[in-house]
């Protein structure tokens, strides 16, 4: 590895960056006990064609996302289920207790969202 590449790699040794394009599903406003607001939603993406199911059926993944910024929340709530959107953000895993059992969820935290052209 060249010294320039090695330096660049060490600067970005670890990071989380996600870019998704898929169908919007279930955008819901969430108000936390703190008063903060978010919009939770799923983005539905098709799996690659080599992972098709029986009789060539398309398989999908529904990925959990959350938007915290006012602009992203407004956009998401104005759009319809099924609209094709592009999401940029990062992965985050949250932990909490559900009763006495620990629980967690991995989700995409949205930095930017736009409707695909």
N, C-alpha and C positions, 0 to 999 in steps of 0.2 A: 504494500500500500504506500502511495506517495505521501510525503510529509504533509502536503496540503490537505489531502483526503483524510489522513489520520487526525489532523487538527479539527477538521469539520466533524468527523465522526465522534471525537471526544466531546465536542461542544453539545452535540445532540445524542449523547450516549443513551439516554432514556427519554421517551416521550410517548404521548398518547394522542393520536390524531385520527379522526374518523371522517370519511366522506361517503355519504349514502345517497342513492337516488331510488325512490320507490313511491308507493301509494300511501297517502295519508290515511290513518285510521284512528278513530276514537279520541280526537282532541278534546280534552276536558280541563276546565279551569279547576285548580286545586288551591285552597287557602290553608296555610299552615297555622298552627296555634300561635306562632310568632307574629302573624299578620302578613307575612310574605306570601306572594302569589306566584304560581307557576302554571304552566300548561303541560300536562302529561299526555303523551300520544304514542302511537306505534307507527313505524314506517314498515310497510310490507314490501319485501324484495323477493324476486324470483331467484331460485337457486340455478346454478349453471346447468345447461342442457344435459350434461353427462350425469347429473343427479336426478333425472326425471323419474317419476314413479311408474307404476304399471300402466301400460297402454299409452305411454308418453305424457302422462299427466304432469303438469308443472308443479313442482314443490316450492313452497315459499317459506320464508322466515319472517316473523313479526318481531321487530326489534323495539324495545322500550326506549323512549326518549323523554327528555324533560327540557323545557325552555323557561328561563328565568327572566330574560330581558323583556321590557315592555313592548318593544317593537316586534320581537319574535312572537310573543303571546298574542298580540293583536292580529298579526298575519294568520297564525294558525287557526284562531277562532273564527276568522272570516272565510276560510276555505272549507271545502266540502270533503267528506270521506271519498276516497278514490282519486282525488287530485294528485297528480305526480309532482313530487317536491324533491328538492335537493337540500340535504342537511350537512352542515359542517360542524364539528365539535370534537369532543374527546370522551373517552370511556371513564366511567367512575363507578366504583362499587361502594354502596352504602350498607351500613350495618345497623341493626336495631334489635330490640327484644320484642317478640310477639308472645305476650303472656310471659312465661318463664323461659321460652325457647329462643335462642338466637336466630335471627333471620337476616338475609342479605339480598341485594338486587344489584345487578350490573346494568347500567343504562348509559345512553349517549346523552351527554350534556351539550345542548345546542349553543353554538357560538353564532351561527347564521343559518337562516332557512329562507328559501325562495321557491316559488313555483317554477317548475321546469317548462321551458318553451316547447 
